[in-house]
Every structure is written in C-alpha cells, then in structure tokens.
Amino acid sequence: MKQTAVYDCELMGKINPVFLTCIRIVETGEKFAFWHDKRGHTAKLEKMLLSGKYTFISFNGENFDRPLIAAAIMGYDEHDLKIIAQTIIQDGMRSWQTYKHYKLDFLEYDHIDLIETAPGVMISLKTYAGRMHYPTMQDMPFHHDDEIDTPAKRKLVESYCFNDIGVTMELLSRLKTELELRVEMGKEYDLDLRSKSDAQAAEAILKKRVGIFPGDKIVPRAVTYKAPAFIKTRSPILKELISAFEDEEFIINRGNGSPIESEWMEEPIAIGKGLYKVGLGGLHSQHDKQFYVEATDDLLISDFDVASYYPNIMMKAGLVPRLGGNKGQLFLDEYENIYDRRMEAKHGGNKKIANTLKIVLNGTFGKLGSVYSAFYSPDLLIAVTITGQLNLLCVIVELERLKGVTVTSANTDGVMVTYSPAMRESVLKVFEANAKRTGFEYEETPYRKVAMKDVNNYIAIGTDGKVKTKGLYAEAGLMKNPTMQVCSDAAVAYLKDDVSPVDFIHDCEHIQDFVSIRNVKGGGVQHKKTVMVDDWIGEPRNWRRPEWPDTKKSETRVSRPKPVEVGIGGTPFGRVARWYMTTEELPAITTVAAGSKVPKTEGAKLCMTLPDRLPSDLNKEWYVDETYAILESLGCTL
C-alpha cells in the first residue's frame, strides 16, 4: 500500500535565489528537505517522486509546485525557476500553460491537489489554517526576495515550509470523506477525480458519459425565458410578473457570459403580508428582519423545503444544454443517475455523501452559467432560477389566501409558515397540490422557536430539539471563518435550553471558541501602543512627514496639519489575522500599507499561535455582552 507524502515548495531570494522542496510522510512522520543547490538533493527528490511508493499531496501544487519541480529536475537553475514562478503568479498561468510555454517535461507521479477538492473558492491555505483552528498560523519570516544566505535562515525557511505541510495534512484529514467519494466515483467512471471540485467532477463525469468534446462556445447577445406548463396561478400580480419575465430580453455580459439582471427586478413584490425580492438568483423575503416567533398550543411553525430544488427543476422541466443529437437526453439521464444516488445516500442516513452529491448536482447547475464549461447555457440558467422563484411565489399566494396562515420567510428553495393547528390540513393541501402538479417533493421541518436577523442569518430550534443555524450563526468550518463561535453557541443555548449567556461563556474553556479570523489585504500589525506625533515639515499646501516616501502625496491644506497617531512596536503578520478579545488596553489591529483599522478589532489581541489554555486576559464580559447583542438582533426580548 502506498504511503502518503505531503509536500510544499519555497523559492526565495533575488540575487542568489534558492529552491526548497519539503516532504512529510503522514504514516511515519519522516521529514525530507531537498535544496536544489545542494549536490544530490534534486536527484534524490526525483527518485522519491518516481518510486511509485507514495501518493503525493499538495495545496495548489498542480499549478505552482509541480511545474517548478519538473523544471528543477530538467536542469533549470534557480534564476530560471524564479522567472517561471513570477510568471505563474503574475499571469495566473494554469499548469498546462506553464508546461507548454517553458517546454517542460511532465513528470508522472501519483498526485492529489487539495485546492479544488476543498469547498472554498479562491481560499488560501492560511485562511484554511484559521478555519481549522490550526495551532500555528506561521508567516514566512522573510520577503520572497530576501537572500537566504546562512544555515540559520535556511532552517527558518524549512520550519515555515513544514508548518504549511502540517496545515495541508490537517486539511487532508478533513477532506477524507470527499476524497473517498471521488475515488469511488473515479472507479465507476474510469476518471481521476481526486483533485477536482464537486462541479469539476460532475462536469468530467457527464462529459465522458455523454461524449462531449471541447469546442467553441457561442456567447449569445441575449436570452429569453418561457415559463413551463406547471407554473399556474390565479394571482393577477404573479400573472403580471410571469409576463414581465417572458417579455424581458436578458442581455449577456460579454466579459463573463452571464445574464444581466434588469433594473425592474430591484423592486420587491408584495404578496399578502410579505415582501419578496426576485431576480436571476433565488427568491428572498424582505419582511422577516429582527423576527422572533415561538410555537404554542395555538400557533405552529413549519419550514417546507423542496428536495434538491434546482436539479429537480432541470429534470421535471426537461431542461438540458443544447449539445446536438441525443446528447441532451444522455446528459439528463446521467444527471438523474447522480440524483438517484444522492437520494439513496440521504435516505440511508449517509449525510456526508448525500451532501457532497447535492453539491455535485448543484455544481453542475452552476456550470450552466460558466462560459468555460461544456454545458454553458445561460438560457437554461435563467430558466431554472426564474422557474424556482415563480413556483414558490405560486405556493405563497395560495398560503396567504388561508385565514390564520402567514408566510413568515422564504428563500431559494422553501418557505417558512406560521399557522393555527386548525389550519394544518389546509396548509398541507397547498403543498400536496403543488407537488402533484410539479413533481417536486416537499420536506417539512417543524420548529419550536425561530429567531431571525434576516432570511440569511437565523437560529431555529426544531420540535425534536435539533438546531438549524445559518449565516452569521452557523458553525465555523472549511466554508466559514470563525467569528467568536462561543457567542453564537451561547445564543443557541439560551434559545434552546434557556441557559444564561453568562453561565455558558463562563463554563467554556476552549480558546478556539473565542477567536476570530479575517483576511487582511497586504498584511497587518498590532502595535504595542500608539502615540501622537507632530512631525510635519514643509510649508502651506506642501506638508510632509519625514518617513513618507518621496512618491507619497503631500498634505495640501494651508494650515499645519494636526498631530497623527503612530503605532509603536508589534510584529507584522501576513494576509490573515487571528485574535481574541482582551482585557488589556491595546490598539486595534491595522493594515501595514494604509494603517487603517481592521474591522471589529477594537479591544482585540492578536493570537497567531493558539495557547494551550485560556489566556488570563481573555475578556469574557465582552463575549457575554456580544451574545446579548446577538439575541437582540434576532428579535428576542430579554
């Protein structure tokens, strides 16, 4: 059985650049550091790569590390590698472009690149480190053009490289289920899907099954919409809306191939007691802000969602890309096969695989709007999204006709309804009638409590005690930056079990629950203190400060400018900040380039390395106050 080798590369220096490849074996913990300028190291690296003993794992290795390693093995020196690396970064070159441009030989070895398999889009490894609460969010201690000219500096570069490898290993463990699914699907379709995103995997499968080959894409000037036969309504408002959609000519953005939303869609539609925003995305209610409701003997709360809504619209309405011949029907048949597998996993209780296949289905839908996809069909894209909205609005109209029934909220694939127990059968009949006409399957979730900041950010407690959180209050993971999770958890505990936020936060002992992370463009710093400095020089309309570079614009006011606040001390960090709230009096975290404050870091303390226990300066009172502020924003009366 192959061992797992996680690797990363570093290319440092300008006058005398150096190239490093570090590898760590997951199963044994062995570490290897290969320096291209050290005799025999590149040959040893090549032997290891071609030995067939390992599956190599990287993060963005396919486009960056792997071509550089190939060039190094071919005999390119470090100056050549520097040029190649700069071209890859500056021009955003894909791997095939780099191999072709620099006439590189492709080195064949078993390799998985996690950057696409991971769920985020354009997310850095450093951000994933923060999302996974990796202990050390370490920054390279040198600029990439700094000369690494001593053994001590080389050790520091190796340390940084192995820390990134540690993050990649943690990410690999988090993606175990996703990779296992790709392996199984790959066996079935004879494809290597391990380094592909959900959408890329689905596209590769469908392309092979349907027999689609690369070809020129025709980007239309505009597309139109025609409602399917199952969109039926008695409402004059909806009939007018359907006509507006069908009369509209949706212009295509020539830059990205996407349809452009018309201005008239900005105005929300009033139905019953609610306001609803329609467009080329999903339906969103706008009347459910700072809203709290609790079920009683006289009031029920139910959420009705359509199972796999967008895939079902494509299948029920027979919407397929124009692929020529019978390929459209072959596409739909294979799409239904993936859907059936997802439903089988869902009904079998395999939640992770069901959720992943759901993303595959939805990812295929997303490819309809990508001009780079074999399935690019902007007409189908709007057909799916508009049909989805119109169908839900038809349901909402029928619900609002019922006495004592209120649609409290609506989103892309469902509606939330409050109603008296006496009206339950009438409510169910609305959904049953729609399901019979459309073929859609509605899934009900009854709630005990619902607290909403808005349709995209809420906490709901099911009658079975299960908790559903969305947006700001959802649990942090690979898709979401942690933002003081303890506050959201405390709000949930209060709503679910009436636990005091003071008691909940006092009892929490995990530093991971108290931290936040945020991307900081250009890097940042938290100074030890700030002082007011009055060091202006010059004359009216040409005031300058001594440390300003010559290229910086001077202050053009007539009178002498006021003293400025200047930070003292502190260690700069890279593009991602991690912090907790402290009882110490520290300046806010600021950006290095502009000196502007990073949002929500007043009263914060930088925490790039997680401590083993809660720090003594952790300001738990701040988190208690924040929890009460969250509950208030959710419409709760305390």
LINBEL-V921244 format. One record per residue. SS is DSSP state (H for helix, E for strand, L for the rest). PHI is phi in radians with two decimals (none if undefined). NEAR is the number of other ideal C-beta (glycine too) atoms within 8 Angstrom. Layout:
# LINBEL-V921244
ss,phi,near
SS,PHI,NEAR
SS,PHI,NEAR
This chain:
# LINBEL-V921244
ss,phi,near
L,none,2
L,-1.20,8
E,-1.58,11
E,-1.78,11
E,-2.02,13
E,-1.63,14
E,-2.34,14
E,-2.72,14
E,-2.15,14
E,-2.34,11
E,-2.23,14
E,-2.18,13
L,1.73,14
L,-2.13,8
L,-1.33,5
L,-2.22,8
L,-1.15,12
E,-2.27,14
E,-2.17,14
E,-2.16,16
E,-2.13,14
E,-1.91,16
E,-2.37,13
E,-2.26,15
E,-1.49,12
L,-1.10,11
L,-1.20,6
L,-1.94,6
L,1.43,7
L,-1.06,6
E,-2.15,9
E,-2.30,8
E,-2.24,9
E,-1.90,13
E,-1.74,10
L,-1.07,13
L,-1.54,7
L,-1.69,7
L,-0.98,3
L,1.48,6
H,-1.18,11
H,-1.18,10
H,-1.13,7
H,-1.16,9
H,-1.11,13
H,-1.05,10
H,-1.06,8
H,-1.18,12
H,-1.12,11
L,-1.65,9
L,-1.22,7
L,1.37,7
L,-1.56,6
E,-2.28,14
E,-1.80,10
E,-1.57,14
E,-2.07,13
E,-2.47,16
L,-2.15,12
L,1.15,10
H,-1.24,14
H,-1.07,11
H,-1.62,12
H,-2.08,12
H,-1.12,12
H,-1.12,13
H,-1.10,15
H,-1.15,14
H,-1.09,13
H,-1.06,13
H,-1.14,13
H,-1.10,14
H,-1.18,10
H,-1.30,8
L,1.88,5
L,-1.09,8
L,-1.49,6
H,-1.12,13
H,-1.14,7
H,-1.10,9
H,-1.07,16
H,-1.08,12
H,-1.13,8
H,-1.06,14
H,-1.07,11
H,-1.12,8
H,-1.16,11
H,-1.03,13
H,-1.22,8
H,-1.20,6
H,-1.69,6
L,1.03,6
L,-1.22,10
L,-1.42,7
H,-1.03,10
H,-1.10,6
H,-1.20,8
H,-1.14,15
H,-1.04,12
H,-1.23,7
H,-1.13,8
L,-1.78,9
L,0.90,5
L,-1.58,10
L,-1.42,5
L,-1.34,6
L,-1.59,11
L,-1.50,4
L,-2.70,9
L,-1.20,8
E,-2.52,12
E,-2.20,12
E,-1.81,13
H,-1.46,14
H,-1.11,8
H,-1.54,9
H,-1.13,14
L,-1.09,11
L,-1.32,6
L,-1.33,9
L,-1.99,3
L,1.01,3
L,-1.76,7
L,-1.37,8
H,-1.08,11
H,-1.12,11
H,-1.16,13
H,-1.07,14
H,-1.01,12
H,-1.17,14
H,-1.16,13
L,-1.62,11
L,0.97,9
L,-1.14,10
L,-0.99,5
E,-2.10,9
L,-1.65,12
L,-1.50,9
L,-1.83,8
L,-1.00,9
L,-1.29,5
L,-2.27,10
L,-1.27,4
L,-1.13,7
L,-1.67,6
L,-1.16,9
L,-1.39,8
L,-1.72,11
L,-1.99,6
L,-2.39,6
H,-1.01,5
H,-1.12,6
H,-1.16,10
H,-1.10,12
H,-1.09,8
H,-1.15,10
H,-1.13,15
H,-1.06,11
H,-1.05,9
H,-1.09,13
H,-1.10,14
H,-1.22,11
H,-1.15,10
H,-1.09,12
H,-1.11,14
H,-1.06,11
H,-1.11,15
H,-1.09,15
H,-1.09,12
H,-1.14,11
H,-1.10,15
H,-1.01,14
H,-1.17,7
H,-1.24,8
L,-1.74,11
H,-0.99,8
H,-1.11,9
H,-1.08,9
H,-1.22,12
H,-1.08,8
H,-1.09,11
H,-1.13,13
H,-1.12,10
H,-1.12,8
H,-1.15,12
H,-1.12,12
H,-1.11,7
H,-1.15,6
H,-1.88,11
L,0.99,6
L,-2.38,9
L,-1.63,5
L,-1.85,14
L,-1.14,10
L,-1.75,11
L,-1.89,11
L,-1.23,8
H,-1.00,11
H,-1.17,12
H,-1.14,11
H,-1.11,14
H,-1.09,14
H,-1.12,14
H,-1.08,12
H,-1.10,14
H,-1.17,14
H,-1.07,11
H,-1.22,10
H,-1.16,9
H,-1.53,11
L,1.43,8
L,-1.62,9
L,-2.09,5
L,-0.99,3
L,-2.76,5
L,-1.22,3
L,-1.66,8
L,-1.69,4
L,-1.61,7
L,-1.22,8
L,-1.23,4
E,-2.76,8
E,-2.31,11
L,-2.21,9
L,-2.21,12
L,-2.31,6
L,-1.18,10
L,-1.19,8
L,-1.11,4
L,-1.39,10
L,-1.46,11
L,-2.29,6
L,-2.68,10
L,-1.67,3
L,-1.35,9
H,-1.06,5
H,-1.11,10
H,-1.25,12
H,-1.06,9
H,-1.16,8
H,-1.16,12
H,-1.06,12
H,-1.08,8
H,-1.09,9
H,-1.12,11
H,-1.28,10
H,-1.49,5
L,-1.37,9
L,-1.86,6
E,-1.51,15
E,-1.23,8
E,-1.65,14
L,-1.15,9
L,-1.21,5
L,-1.35,4
L,-2.10,5
L,1.39,13
L,-1.64,9
E,-1.16,13
L,-1.75,8
L,-1.30,7
L,-1.38,7
H,-1.13,4
H,-1.14,6
H,-1.34,10
H,-1.22,4
L,-1.42,5
L,-1.17,7
E,-1.79,11
E,-1.66,8
E,-2.33,12
L,1.04,10
L,-1.63,6
E,-1.97,14
E,-2.09,9
E,-2.33,15
E,-1.72,11
L,-1.91,10
L,2.97,7
L,-1.67,10
L,-1.81,6
L,-1.52,9
L,-1.27,13
E,-2.44,12
E,-1.34,14
L,-2.19,10
L,-1.83,7
L,-1.96,11
L,-1.68,8
L,0.84,9
E,-2.11,11
E,-2.30,12
E,-2.50,10
E,-2.24,7
L,-1.20,11
E,-2.38,5
L,-1.12,4
L,-1.86,5
E,-2.53,11
E,-1.92,10
E,-2.21,15
E,-2.38,12
E,-1.86,13
E,-2.03,13
E,-1.94,10
E,-1.49,12
L,-1.16,10
L,0.79,11
H,-1.05,13
H,-1.09,13
H,-1.02,13
H,-1.20,14
H,-1.07,14
H,-1.03,14
H,-1.32,11
H,-1.20,11
L,-1.60,10
L,1.14,6
L,-1.50,8
L,-2.38,11
L,-1.13,11
L,-1.43,6
L,-1.90,11
L,1.51,5
L,1.04,4
L,-1.74,5
H,-1.19,11
H,-1.08,11
H,-1.21,8
H,-1.08,11
H,-1.02,14
H,-1.12,12
H,-1.08,8
H,-1.22,12
H,-1.08,14
H,-1.14,9
H,-1.10,8
H,-1.11,14
H,-1.07,13
H,-1.09,8
H,-1.14,9
H,-1.13,14
H,-1.15,11
H,-1.10,8
H,-1.15,11
H,-1.13,9
H,-1.21,6
L,-1.49,6
L,1.46,4
L,-1.55,8
H,-1.14,7
H,-1.13,7
H,-1.18,10
H,-1.08,12
H,-1.18,8
H,-1.15,12
H,-1.17,13
H,-1.11,10
H,-1.17,11
H,-1.05,14
H,-1.09,16
H,-1.21,10
H,-1.13,15
H,-1.10,16
H,-1.02,12
H,-1.07,9
H,-1.15,14
L,-1.06,15
L,-1.72,10
L,-1.72,9
L,-1.16,8
L,-1.56,5
L,-1.59,9
L,-1.14,10
L,-1.79,13
L,-0.94,14
L,-2.65,9
H,-1.08,15
H,-1.17,10
H,-1.24,12
H,-0.99,14
H,-1.25,13
H,-1.07,13
H,-1.22,14
H,-1.20,12
H,-1.20,13
H,-1.06,13
H,-1.04,15
H,-1.22,12
H,-1.10,14
H,-1.10,14
H,-1.13,13
H,-1.14,16
H,-1.07,14
H,-1.12,12
H,-1.06,15
H,-1.02,15
H,-1.18,11
H,-1.17,14
H,-1.22,13
L,-1.31,5
L,-1.46,12
L,-1.23,4
L,1.41,7
E,-2.06,14
E,-2.31,9
E,-1.45,16
E,-1.44,12
E,-2.82,12
E,-2.60,14
E,-2.35,11
L,-0.93,9
L,-2.22,10
E,-3.04,13
E,-2.33,12
E,-1.94,14
E,-2.23,14
E,-1.97,10
E,-2.86,14
L,-1.40,9
H,-0.96,8
H,-1.14,5
H,-1.72,12
H,-1.04,9
H,-1.07,6
H,-1.16,9
H,-1.11,14
H,-1.09,8
H,-1.12,8
H,-1.07,12
H,-1.26,12
H,-1.14,8
H,-1.15,9
H,-1.16,14
H,-1.10,11
H,-1.14,6
H,-1.31,8
H,-1.72,9
L,1.56,7
L,-1.35,12
L,-1.92,7
E,-1.68,12
E,-2.01,8
E,-1.68,8
E,-2.16,11
E,-1.39,11
E,-1.98,14
E,-1.62,9
E,-2.52,13
E,-2.39,14
E,-2.22,14
E,-2.14,16
E,-1.35,10
E,-2.87,9
L,-1.10,12
L,-1.71,8
E,-2.46,10
E,-2.77,16
E,-2.22,15
E,-2.25,13
E,-1.89,13
E,-1.29,12
L,-1.15,7
L,-1.57,4
L,1.56,7
L,-1.27,6
E,-1.92,10
E,-2.04,8
E,-2.13,12
E,-2.46,8
H,1.19,9
H,-1.03,7
H,-1.79,12
L,-1.22,9
L,-1.14,7
L,-1.15,9
E,-2.88,6
L,-1.16,11
L,-1.69,5
E,-2.56,9
L,-1.21,10
L,-1.17,13
E,-2.35,8
L,0.88,13
H,-0.97,12
H,-1.04,12
H,-1.22,12
H,-1.13,16
H,-1.12,11
H,-1.18,15
H,-1.13,16
H,-1.10,13
H,-1.07,11
H,-1.16,15
H,-1.22,11
H,-1.43,11
H,-2.19,5
L,1.06,4
L,-1.41,10
L,-1.11,6
H,-0.98,14
H,-1.08,7
H,-1.17,8
H,-1.08,15
H,-1.24,14
H,-1.07,7
H,-1.46,6
L,-1.36,10
L,-2.13,5
L,-1.89,7
H,-1.07,13
H,-1.00,9
H,-1.33,10
H,-1.80,14
L,-1.63,14
E,-2.24,12
E,-2.27,12
E,-2.73,10
E,-1.25,8
L,-2.18,13
L,-1.07,6
L,1.40,9
L,1.54,11
E,-2.55,13
E,-2.77,12
L,-2.05,14
L,-1.28,12
L,-1.22,7
E,-2.83,9
E,-2.18,9
E,-2.31,7
E,-1.55,8
E,-2.15,8
L,-2.09,7
L,-2.15,6
E,-1.17,10
E,-2.25,7
E,2.01,7
E,-2.66,5
L,-0.86,7
L,1.24,7
E,-2.63,9
E,-1.51,14
E,-2.43,10
E,-1.95,8
L,-0.98,6
L,-1.51,3
L,-1.19,8
L,-1.18,4
L,-1.05,4
L,-1.41,3
L,-1.38,6
L,-1.15,2
L,-1.38,9
E,-1.44,8
L,-1.74,6
L,-1.20,8
L,-1.34,4
L,-1.35,5
L,-1.11,4
L,-1.09,8
L,-1.26,4
L,-0.98,6
E,-1.97,9
E,-1.49,8
E,-2.15,8
E,-1.41,12
E,-2.11,9
L,1.31,6
L,1.63,9
L,-1.96,4
L,-1.09,7
E,-2.25,13
L,-1.40,7
L,-1.52,9
E,-2.32,15
E,-1.82,14
E,-2.26,11
E,-2.67,14
E,-2.30,12
E,-1.55,12
E,-2.11,12
L,-1.47,5
L,-1.23,6
L,-1.68,2
L,-2.18,12
L,-1.15,10
L,-1.12,11
L,-1.22,14
E,-2.23,14
E,-1.34,12
L,-1.23,9
L,-1.19,7
L,-1.77,5
L,1.27,7
L,-1.43,6
E,-1.29,8
L,-1.31,13
L,-0.92,5
L,1.12,7
L,-2.00,12
L,-1.20,6
L,1.47,9
E,-1.72,15
E,-2.33,12
E,-1.02,10
L,-2.53,11
L,-1.29,10
E,-2.08,7
L,-1.26,10
L,-1.29,8
L,-1.25,3
L,-2.40,6
L,-1.08,9
L,-1.19,10
L,-1.17,4
L,-1.64,8
E,-1.10,12
L,-1.60,10
H,-1.13,8
H,-1.09,6
H,-1.06,9
H,-1.18,15
H,-1.11,12
H,-1.07,8
H,-1.14,10
H,-1.12,15
H,-1.11,10
H,-1.15,8
H,-1.11,12
H,-1.07,14
H,-1.14,9
H,-1.16,8
L,-1.54,14
L,1.48,10
L,-1.40,10
L,-1.66,4
L,-1.77,5
